[in-house]
């Protein structure tokens, strides 16, 4: 039903066209005329259905049930009493057009302007003053008609109200029902009638009175209703006229809809059915092509297992794994739900596990055969393509522990190398019976040192070849891992590029997807447009996910499967060529960059391990030989050769593997320590024997020792090479010339020089023992110093050698020998300093202590010489008397002893030391003479005694200065005199 607020679209007669549709829109401003009242639920005119023949479609109005008076839900008085029937108003339209019809908002017309309150602003401003005047006038003098009308209405209302009050209240109750006995008895009081039998005149009168009363009540109510209807008659007749107008417009609308449907049917028949049929045919063909491709893909998947077997027969593990992965992906995506392939996925998983085991076993066999083959006359790398294929496959399956397998095989191969070298060496030695002596350790101990040393060099050479082979193999593996890492990086760049391209193509594909949605709506019968849009949206999401995948991903699966199924033999070659491409596909099975970098580090660590294993095996050979102490008994030359061989092998392995292995050097150091101990003990024992047999007499210096000293002066701190024995015309000399100075030495010192040169030579040959050798050499020098002190100063030589006495010549000779050693201590220190690390320089302080001890010893010898003369002066001068003849016998004796002292030390000590020594002797002489003169009471008074003493002193001075190298000696004797009292 039409209302004052909204209405359905109706035809506009004045528009010039019957098909024109006018939509009434809600007026935002309050209407100035009487509002349209709601229409009652009555329909005097019913639809005729004349438009049914316009089209074959259903008619909303014509096919509705024919309306009769019985279709009305309420009677006319009720409709007139309550014309506000919003629910019934909606019921009329929603019976056929749906529940949402009455609540649907009508779209505003695009041809009518939007009227707002601002449009009426000028009018309201113009009429505001007049309205205020009009309202003021109405309050002052109201309208006569309005006053009369109000008064009449009030009078009628009060009159009708009084009449209605006469009607009993029971008839006004909302729950009034005559079916109720109480209500019935109250309305019809049968108690007033005679119920005994018959009808009396009283009963008849009572019934007539009751009937008239009820009739009166009815008349009162009807009069009231008629009065109310008369008050609303204008609205009622207006509603009836609006109802007739609505029926006319509905008929026009029905005819317009029929014409529109006819035209739509013609358009559908002429313009839509043919193109839609073409579209349906195109979709059918597309579906057939998809089905054909699906069948081809199924055929290719069916050939997966035979192709995998063919690839495995040629060790194409990567191709087989790639084919399995592609097939599994196709089964999960494009062939999901195919019943015939329900077991293929589990079969492929089992086949993949089998391939994993095959690759691990094949890699183990390859490593075993590569490491155990002959080291000579063989190619450096064995079946490089096979190794690369195995590594590619293991990386693809994330079997990153294959290096552990290689490490285990490498350790076993290293043990086999030592066994093979020993066996080859023992074959050529007749003294060793391999059937009786089966242990390698016992066989090596029975070898002579040259034989064992040759074996050790063969072991070193074999391990160098072994490490070279391992390095080349690991380089091949490393190149494969780096290739995979580079492929991952390229794959990442391709993904970034593809994601950028997909974002650029997203806008272009939007319109295409919208067209596909419309096509889906048109070609699929019974499909709602919302479902079609949902499908298009899902396709858009799927397309975006596909564009974000890798460049060589699922979009090329079908082509790869077709390549595999087209030709099995060619498929094998295709897989071998595309092995690198499989790592560009961005598979989830591939290791990450972090894992690949860890594998690269493990490869380098494995090379370090190979170097350590080789050194450990060599240590076994070395310790097996040294177990019985044979290496300690080697000569210096033999041990130096051993040390040089070990150091050369260590440097070669360090250069080859980039790792400084310490096990072999440590074992050599341990043996070197034992060798140094034995070396030192032998020389210390030898030195002790020489000192115990030394008679402390000046020895002749052979020419070879002079040459040795000259080589040291030239900076060669090493033993000269032994010359072949032959005639030597050079005779020994009395003194040893060192930097122009003569050194009178004993034979022990000459041998000591050669001994500490042997120490220096060992340090040159074995730098690792420099610290230990320095400590032992300092101990040797200390031993020489202490032992020589015991023998000379302590007079131990009297009991050891059988000397009668320790003469001044012995003392001077010992002092000169010590001075020679002190001269060479700084040279030795500098030599050892070049062999030590900076952090080891602290051990050089031993030389400072030794130098101090030697200098103290030399000073003690000088003091001993002075003490000898001092005791002589004390003994002789205690008997001195001042009397003739002059010079006195006492002074003659003193001068004689001074001459003997000079004769004993002159050729042994240098001139400066001789002068210093005689100055000290002269001081001691003056001290004793002064004491004796004081005891005798001789003073410097010019008397006879003074004169005699002066003659003796002059004799002493003349004799001392007459000695060689003492001519310029200042012998001031003035201090011997007591001052005159």
KOLGULO-496554 format. One record per residue (C-alpha): residue number from 0; x, y, z. Coordinates in steps of 0.1 Angstrom, whole numbers. Layout:
REM residues N
seq/x/y/z
NUM/X/Y/Z
...
REM end
This chain:
REM residues 981
seq/x/y/z
0/0/0/0
1/12/35/-7
2/21/57/22
3/31/93/28
4/67/84/34
5/76/60/5
6/60/44/-25
7/67/20/-52
8/79/30/-87
9/48/39/-108
10/43/50/-144
11/42/87/-150
12/14/96/-175
13/27/129/-184
14/62/118/-193
15/54/111/-229
16/63/74/-228
17/45/45/-212
18/77/29/-203
19/90/58/-183
20/95/51/-146
21/93/78/-120
22/107/71/-85
23/92/92/-57
24/119/103/-33
25/115/114/3
26/110/152/6
27/134/164/33
28/113/196/40
29/80/194/58
30/50/195/34
31/28/225/34
32/-3/206/22
33/-24/179/39
34/-3/147/40
35/-14/116/22
36/-31/91/46
37/-24/54/46
38/-47/33/24
39/-69/6/40
40/-64/-30/31
41/-92/-31/5
42/-90/-35/-32
43/-122/-26/-51
44/-105/-33/-84
45/-85/-65/-90
46/-59/-71/-116
47/-72/-83/-149
48/-41/-101/-162
49/-42/-85/-196
50/-5/-84/-199
51/1/-121/-197
52/4/-125/-233
53/32/-100/-236
54/60/-125/-226
55/65/-160/-214
56/79/-149/-181
57/59/-151/-148
58/37/-121/-140
59/39/-107/-105
60/3/-94/-105
61/-16/-116/-129
62/-7/-149/-114
63/-17/-138/-79
64/-48/-155/-65
65/-80/-137/-75
66/-90/-113/-48
67/-124/-114/-33
68/-141/-98/-3
69/-133/-129/16
70/-96/-121/11
71/-99/-90/33
72/-85/-96/68
73/-106/-70/86
74/-141/-55/81
75/-146/-21/67
76/-155/-4/101
77/-122/-16/115
78/-103/-3/85
79/-121/30/89
80/-115/32/126
81/-78/24/123
82/-64/34/89
83/-27/31/101
84/-21/-4/88
85/17/-4/82
86/19/-42/85
87/-10/-49/62
88/3/-23/39
89/36/-43/36
90/17/-76/34
91/1/-67/1
92/34/-62/-17
93/55/-88/1
94/33/-117/-8
95/48/-119/-43
96/78/-96/-44
97/96/-107/-12
98/100/-95/23
99/126/-69/14
100/103/-50/-10
101/88/-26/15
102/122/-19/32
103/142/-14/0
104/154/22/-4
105/145/37/-37
106/174/52/-56
107/170/90/-60
108/166/103/-94
109/197/117/-111
110/176/143/-130
111/161/159/-99
112/182/182/-77
113/187/174/-41
114/164/198/-22
115/177/209/12
116/166/234/38
117/190/260/24
118/169/262/-8
119/140/275/13
120/161/300/32
121/152/331/12
122/115/322/13
123/115/317/51
124/133/349/56
125/107/367/35
126/77/351/52
127/90/352/88
128/77/387/94
129/43/380/80
130/40/348/99
131/47/365/132
132/20/392/124
133/-4/364/115
134/1/345/147
135/-3/376/167
136/-36/384/150
137/-49/349/156
138/-43/351/194
139/-60/385/195
140/-91/377/175
141/-97/340/167
142/-117/329/136
143/-155/326/142
144/-158/294/122
145/-131/278/142
146/-147/289/175
147/-181/275/163
148/-165/243/151
149/-147/238/183
150/-177/245/204
151/-199/221/183
152/-174/194/183
153/-170/198/221
154/-208/197/226
155/-213/166/203
156/-184/149/220
157/-199/154/255
158/-233/143/243
159/-220/111/227
160/-199/104/257
161/-230/107/279
162/-249/83/256
163/-220/58/256
164/-219/58/293
165/-254/44/293
166/-241/13/276
167/-230/-13/302
168/-193/-16/307
169/-194/-53/300
170/-199/-46/263
171/-168/-24/263
172/-144/-50/277
173/-117/-62/253
174/-123/-98/264
175/-160/-97/258
176/-172/-132/247
177/-207/-146/248
178/-193/-181/250
179/-184/-174/286
180/-214/-185/307
181/-209/-157/332
182/-209/-131/304
183/-239/-147/287
184/-259/-148/320
185/-250/-112/326
186/-261/-101/291
187/-293/-123/291
188/-306/-127/326
189/-328/-158/321
190/-337/-157/357
191/-364/-131/349
192/-381/-156/327
193/-404/-184/338
194/-387/-217/333
195/-415/-239/348
196/-433/-243/315
197/-452/-222/290
198/-448/-186/281
199/-465/-160/302
200/-473/-125/293
201/-447/-114/318
202/-419/-133/301
203/-429/-119/267
204/-428/-84/281
205/-394/-90/297
206/-380/-104/265
207/-393/-74/245
208/-379/-51/271
209/-345/-68/269
210/-345/-67/231
211/-354/-30/231
212/-326/-23/256
213/-300/-41/235
214/-314/-24/203
215/-310/9/221
216/-274/0/230
217/-267/-9/194
218/-282/23/181
219/-261/44/206
220/-229/26/194
221/-239/29/157
222/-247/66/161
223/-213/71/177
224/-196/51/149
225/-215/71/123
226/-204/103/139
227/-168/92/139
228/-171/81/103
229/-186/115/93
230/-157/132/110
231/-133/111/88
232/-153/108/57
233/-130/131/37
234/-100/109/45
235/-119/78/37
236/-131/89/3
237/-96/102/-5
238/-82/68/4
239/-107/51/-19
240/-98/74/-48
241/-61/68/-42
242/-68/31/-42
243/-84/33/-77
244/-56/54/-90
245/-30/29/-76
246/-48/0/-94
247/-47/19/-127
248/-10/26/-123
249/-4/-11/-114
250/-21/-22/-146
251/1/3/-166
252/31/-10/-148
253/21/-46/-157
254/18/-38/-193
255/52/-20/-193
256/69/-49/-176
257/53/-73/-202
258/66/-52/-231
259/100/-50/-214
260/101/-88/-210
261/92/-93/-246
262/119/-71/-258
263/144/-88/-234
264/134/-122/-248
265/139/-110/-283
266/174/-96/-274
267/182/-129/-257
268/171/-148/-287
269/188/-126/-313
270/220/-114/-296
271/228/-136/-266
272/221/-172/-273
273/245/-175/-303
274/275/-158/-286
275/269/-177/-254
276/268/-209/-273
277/301/-200/-288
278/315/-192/-254
279/302/-225/-241
280/318/-243/-270
281/352/-225/-263
282/350/-235/-227
283/342/-270/-236
284/372/-271/-260
285/394/-256/-232
286/382/-282/-208
287/390/-309/-234
288/425/-296/-238
289/429/-296/-201
290/417/-331/-199
291/441/-342/-227
292/470/-325/-209
293/459/-341/-177
294/459/-375/-194
295/494/-368/-209
296/506/-358/-175
297/492/-390/-160
298/510/-410/-187
299/542/-392/-179
300/538/-399/-142
301/531/-435/-150
302/566/-437/-165
303/583/-422/-135
304/594/-455/-119
305/610/-470/-150
306/627/-437/-157
307/641/-435/-122
308/655/-470/-125
309/672/-460/-158
310/687/-429/-141
311/699/-449/-111
312/716/-473/-135
313/738/-445/-148
314/743/-430/-113
315/722/-399/-121
316/710/-395/-85
317/702/-358/-89
318/681/-365/-119
319/663/-393/-102
320/656/-373/-71
321/645/-343/-91
322/621/-365/-111
323/607/-380/-79
324/602/-346/-63
325/585/-333/-94
326/562/-363/-96
327/553/-360/-59
328/545/-323/-64
329/524/-331/-95
330/506/-358/-75
331/499/-333/-47
332/487/-304/-69
333/476/-314/-104
334/468/-350/-99
335/454/-349/-64
336/425/-373/-58
337/434/-396/-88
338/424/-430/-75
339/448/-450/-97
340/478/-431/-82
341/468/-435/-46
342/498/-457/-38
343/523/-439/-60
344/532/-413/-34
345/542/-438/-8
346/561/-458/-34
347/580/-427/-44
348/588/-420/-8
349/602/-455/-3
350/622/-451/-35
351/636/-418/-23
352/647/-434/9
353/663/-462/-11
354/682/-437/-32
355/694/-420/0
356/709/-453/12
357/724/-459/-23
358/741/-425/-24
359/755/-430/11
360/768/-465/3
361/781/-453/-31
362/799/-424/-16
363/815/-446/10
364/826/-470/-17
365/840/-441/-37
366/859/-427/-8
367/873/-462/1
368/884/-469/-35
369/898/-434/-40
370/919/-433/-7
371/931/-469/-9
372/943/-470/-45
373/980/-467/-53
374/996/-434/-46
375/1020/-435/-76
376/1013/-436/-113
377/976/-430/-107
378/954/-400/-117
379/949/-374/-90
380/911/-375/-91
381/890/-407/-97
382/858/-404/-116
383/852/-367/-111
384/817/-367/-127
385/806/-395/-104
386/819/-377/-74
387/801/-345/-84
388/769/-364/-90
389/771/-380/-56
390/778/-347/-38
391/749/-329/-57
392/725/-357/-47
393/737/-357/-10
394/733/-320/-8
395/699/-321/-23
396/688/-346/2
397/704/-326/30
398/727/-355/39
399/753/-330/51
400/772/-356/72
401/788/-373/42
402/821/-357/52
403/821/-378/83
404/821/-409/61
405/850/-395/41
406/869/-387/74
407/865/-423/87
408/877/-438/54
409/906/-413/55
410/917/-425/89
411/916/-461/78
412/936/-453/46
413/962/-435/67
414/968/-466/88
415/970/-487/56
416/997/-464/42
417/1020/-470/72
418/1015/-507/70
419/1022/-508/33
420/1054/-487/36
421/1067/-510/64
422/1059/-541/44
423/1076/-528/13
424/1107/-518/34
425/1109/-551/53
426/1108/-571/20
427/1143/-558/11
428/1158/-565/45
429/1170/-601/48
430/1177/-599/85
431/1140/-596/94
432/1118/-626/91
433/1083/-614/87
434/1068/-648/95
435/1084/-649/129
436/1081/-612/137
437/1046/-601/126
438/1042/-568/145
439/1052/-537/127
440/1067/-521/158
441/1091/-550/163
442/1100/-550/126
443/1109/-513/127
444/1130/-517/159
445/1151/-544/141
446/1160/-520/113
447/1193/-501/113
448/1190/-464/115
449/1197/-458/78
450/1170/-484/69
451/1145/-470/93
452/1153/-434/82
453/1147/-444/46
454/1113/-460/57
455/1104/-427/75
456/1111/-407/44
457/1090/-431/23
458/1062/-426/48
459/1066/-388/46
460/1065/-390/8
461/1034/-412/8
462/1015/-390/32
463/1023/-359/10
464/1009/-377/-20
465/980/-388/2
466/973/-353/13
467/975/-339/-23
468/949/-364/-34
469/926/-356/-5
470/930/-319/-12
471/921/-323/-48
472/890/-344/-39
473/879/-319/-13
474/884/-291/-38
475/860/-309/-62
476/835/-312/-33
477/840/-276/-23
478/834/-264/-59
479/801/-283/-60
480/790/-267/-27
481/800/-233/-39
482/781/-239/-71
483/750/-248/-52
484/755/-217/-30
485/758/-195/-61
486/727/-211/-75
487/708/-203/-44
488/718/-167/-46
489/708/-165/-83
490/675/-181/-74
491/669/-154/-48
492/676/-127/-73
493/651/-144/-98
494/625/-145/-70
495/629/-108/-64
496/627/-100/-101
497/596/-122/-105
498/579/-107/-75
499/585/-72/-90
500/571/-84/-123
501/540/-99/-106
502/532/-66/-89
503/534/-49/-123
504/511/-75/-139
505/486/-75/-110
506/468/-44/-123
507/467/-57/-159
508/453/-91/-147
509/425/-74/-127
510/404/-65/-157
511/409/-99/-172
512/398/-116/-141
513/367/-95/-139
514/359/-105/-175
515/364/-141/-165
516/339/-137/-137
517/313/-123/-160
518/319/-151/-185
519/315/-176/-157
520/282/-161/-147
521/269/-161/-182
522/280/-197/-191
523/272/-215/-159
524/235/-220/-155
525/221/-217/-120
526/253/-199/-107
527/248/-168/-87
528/269/-138/-95
529/283/-138/-60
530/296/-173/-65
531/312/-163/-98
532/329/-134/-82
533/342/-156/-54
534/356/-180/-79
535/373/-152/-98
536/388/-139/-65
537/401/-174/-57
538/417/-175/-91
539/433/-142/-85
540/448/-154/-52
541/460/-186/-68
542/476/-166/-97
543/494/-143/-72
544/508/-173/-53
545/519/-188/-86
546/537/-157/-96
547/555/-155/-63
548/569/-190/-67
549/603/-196/-83
550/610/-190/-120
551/616/-227/-125
552/589/-240/-102
553/555/-257/-106
554/548/-239/-139
555/574/-261/-157
556/564/-294/-141
557/543/-305/-169
558/569/-297/-195
559/596/-315/-175
560/573/-346/-172
561/567/-345/-209
562/605/-344/-215
563/609/-374/-192
564/581/-394/-208
565/590/-386/-244
566/622/-405/-246
567/638/-424/-217
568/673/-424/-231
569/672/-387/-240
570/656/-381/-206
571/688/-393/-189
572/709/-368/-207
573/684/-341/-200
574/685/-348/-163
575/723/-348/-164
576/725/-315/-182
577/698/-299/-159
578/714/-309/-127
579/724/-274/-120
580/689/-262/-129
581/674/-283/-102
582/692/-261/-77
583/677/-230/-93
584/642/-243/-87
585/641/-232/-51
586/632/-266/-36
587/625/-267/1
588/648/-298/3
589/679/-277/-6
590/702/-266/23
591/702/-230/33
592/731/-206/27
593/741/-210/64
594/742/-248/61
595/762/-246/29
596/787/-222/44
597/790/-246/73
598/797/-275/49
599/824/-254/32
600/840/-248/66
601/837/-285/74
602/856/-293/42
603/884/-270/53
604/884/-286/87
605/885/-320/71
606/917/-310/52
607/931/-299/86
608/920/-332/100
609/938/-351/72
610/970/-332/80
611/966/-340/117
612/959/-377/110
613/990/-379/88
614/1012/-363/115
615/997/-387/141
616/1005/-417/120
617/1041/-404/116
618/1043/-399/153
619/1034/-436/157
620/1063/-445/135
621/1086/-422/154
622/1075/-433/189
623/1077/-470/179
624/1113/-466/170
625/1121/-445/201
626/1105/-469/225
627/1137/-487/232
628/1158/-455/234
629/1174/-459/200
630/1168/-423/190
631/1185/-411/221
632/1216/-429/211
633/1218/-413/177
634/1248/-392/168
635/1243/-355/164
636/1245/-357/126
637/1219/-385/125
638/1195/-367/148
639/1200/-335/128
640/1191/-355/96
641/1160/-368/114
642/1150/-333/126
643/1155/-318/91
644/1133/-345/76
645/1106/-340/101
646/1107/-302/98
647/1106/-305/60
648/1076/-328/61
649/1059/-304/86
650/1065/-274/63
651/1053/-292/32
652/1020/-303/49
653/1016/-268/64
654/1020/-253/29
655/997/-279/14
656/969/-279/40
657/973/-245/55
658/974/-260/90
659/1003/-261/114
660/1001/-295/130
661/1019/-298/163
662/1018/-335/170
663/1048/-345/150
664/1068/-315/160
665/1058/-323/196
666/1070/-359/193
667/1102/-346/177
668/1105/-321/205
669/1101/-348/231
670/1128/-369/214
671/1149/-338/210
672/1147/-332/247
673/1159/-367/254
674/1186/-362/227
675/1197/-329/243
676/1198/-345/277
677/1220/-373/264
678/1240/-349/243
679/1246/-326/273
680/1254/-355/296
681/1280/-369/272
682/1297/-335/268
683/1295/-327/305
684/1310/-360/314
685/1337/-355/287
686/1344/-320/301
687/1346/-334/336
688/1371/-360/325
689/1392/-334/308
690/1392/-312/338
691/1401/-340/361
692/1431/-349/339
693/1441/-313/332
694/1476/-304/346
695/1470/-267/340
696/1500/-262/318
697/1500/-242/286
698/1491/-263/256
699/1500/-258/220
700/1472/-247/197
701/1467/-269/167
702/1460/-251/134
703/1424/-265/132
704/1415/-248/165
705/1430/-215/152
706/1409/-219/121
707/1379/-226/143
708/1385/-194/162
709/1390/-175/130
710/1357/-187/116
711/1339/-175/148
712/1356/-141/143
713/1342/-141/108
714/1307/-146/121
715/1303/-183/114
716/1291/-198/147
717/1292/-234/135
718/1315/-263/132
719/1336/-263/101
720/1333/-293/78
721/1357/-321/84
722/1385/-321/59
723/1400/-353/45
724/1430/-365/64
725/1462/-354/46
726/1496/-338/52
727/1494/-305/72
728/1525/-284/70
729/1512/-259/96
730/1527/-264/130
731/1509/-258/163
732/1514/-224/179
733/1520/-214/215
734/1491/-190/217
735/1456/-187/204
736/1450/-155/185
737/1416/-140/190
738/1410/-106/175
739/1447/-98/177
740/1451/-109/213
741/1472/-138/225
742/1455/-163/248
743/1476/-189/265
744/1452/-218/271
745/1451/-253/283
746/1438/-282/262
747/1405/-284/280
748/1395/-248/270
749/1402/-256/233
750/1379/-286/236
751/1353/-265/254
752/1352/-241/225
753/1345/-269/202
754/1318/-283/226
755/1298/-250/228
756/1301/-247/190
757/1285/-282/189
758/1257/-268/210
759/1253/-239/186
760/1254/-262/156
761/1226/-283/171
762/1205/-251/176
763/1212/-243/139
764/1200/-277/128
765/1171/-280/154
766/1157/-245/162
767/1130/-261/183
768/1155/-271/210
769/1171/-237/214
770/1157/-230/248
771/1166/-264/262
772/1200/-262/246
773/1207/-228/260
774/1198/-241/295
775/1221/-271/291
776/1250/-249/277
777/1247/-225/306
778/1249/-255/329
779/1280/-267/311
780/1297/-233/314
781/1288/-231/350
782/1302/-266/355
783/1335/-256/339
784/1337/-225/360
785/1330/-242/393
786/1351/-272/385
787/1381/-251/374
788/1377/-231/406
789/1378/-262/427
790/1408/-276/409
791/1429/-244/408
792/1418/-220/435
793/1407/-248/457
794/1439/-268/450
795/1418/-298/440
796/1443/-306/413
797/1468/-316/439
798/1448/-347/448
799/1431/-353/414
800/1461/-349/391
801/1489/-351/416
802/1504/-317/412
803/1530/-307/439
804/1517/-272/442
805/1495/-246/425
806/1519/-221/410
807/1513/-186/400
808/1516/-197/364
809/1488/-222/370
810/1467/-194/384
811/1475/-170/356
812/1468/-197/330
813/1434/-205/346
814/1425/-168/346
815/1434/-164/310
816/1413/-194/301
817/1384/-179/319
818/1389/-147/301
819/1387/-165/268
820/1354/-181/278
821/1340/-147/289
822/1350/-133/255
823/1328/-159/237
824/1298/-156/260
825/1283/-125/243
826/1289/-141/209
827/1270/-172/220
828/1243/-151/235
829/1237/-132/202
830/1236/-165/184
831/1210/-180/206
832/1190/-147/206
833/1185/-151/168
834/1170/-186/174
835/1146/-177/202
836/1111/-162/200
837/1107/-128/216
838/1087/-142/244
839/1117/-166/252
840/1143/-138/256
841/1140/-141/294
842/1162/-172/294
843/1191/-151/281
844/1196/-138/316
845/1215/-171/323
846/1244/-156/303
847/1245/-125/325
848/1248/-147/356
849/1275/-168/340
850/1295/-137/329
851/1293/-124/365
852/1304/-157/379
853/1334/-159/355
854/1344/-123/363
855/1342/-130/400
856/1364/-161/395
857/1389/-140/375
858/1390/-114/402
859/1395/-141/429
860/1425/-155/409
861/1440/-120/407
862/1434/-116/444
863/1451/-149/450
864/1482/-138/431
865/1483/-106/452
866/1477/-126/483
867/1507/-149/474
868/1530/-119/472
869/1514/-103/502
870/1523/-133/523
871/1558/-133/509
872/1562/-96/517
873/1550/-101/552
874/1574/-130/558
875/1604/-113/543
876/1599/-77/555
877/1593/-89/591
878/1630/-97/592
879/1642/-64/576
880/1668/-44/596
881/1682/-10/586
882/1719/-16/585
883/1748/-20/560
884/1755/-34/535
885/1732/-19/511
886/1711/-30/493
887/1700/-53/521
888/1695/-90/516
889/1658/-86/524
890/1653/-62/495
891/1674/-84/472
892/1650/-113/481
893/1619/-92/474
894/1632/-81/440
895/1640/-117/432
896/1605/-129/440
897/1590/-100/420
898/1611/-111/390
899/1599/-147/393
900/1563/-135/395
901/1568/-113/364
902/1584/-142/346
903/1555/-165/354
904/1527/-143/343
905/1542/-120/317
906/1536/-143/288
907/1503/-155/301
908/1485/-122/309
909/1482/-92/287
910/1503/-61/295
911/1475/-41/310
912/1465/-69/334
913/1502/-73/343
914/1506/-37/351
915/1474/-36/372
916/1485/-67/390
917/1519/-53/399
918/1504/-20/410
919/1483/-40/435
920/1514/-60/445
921/1534/-28/449
922/1506/-14/471
923/1508/-45/493
924/1546/-41/494
925/1544/-4/505
926/1519/-13/532
927/1542/-40/548
928/1573/-18/544
929/1556/11/561
930/1545/-11/590
931/1581/-25/594
932/1596/10/593
933/1572/21/619
934/1580/-9/640
935/1618/0/637
936/1611/37/643
937/1626/49/611
938/1613/83/601
939/1617/108/573
940/1643/129/592
941/1673/128/568
942/1692/106/593
943/1715/76/586
944/1686/51/589
945/1665/72/565
946/1694/72/541
947/1698/34/542
948/1661/29/536
949/1662/53/507
950/1690/33/491
951/1670/0/495
952/1638/16/481
953/1657/30/451
954/1671/-5/445
955/1636/-20/447
956/1622/6/423
957/1650/2/398
958/1646/-36/397
959/1608/-35/393
960/1609/-9/365
961/1636/-30/349
962/1611/-57/343
963/1595/-59/308
964/1562/-39/303
965/1567/-23/338
966/1590/5/326
967/1562/31/329
968/1549/18/361
969/1545/45/387
970/1561/32/419
971/1557/62/442
972/1573/52/475
973/1567/84/494
974/1538/69/513
975/1560/45/533
976/1575/72/555
977/1562/83/588
978/1561/120/592
979/1588/136/615
980/1576/140/650
REM end
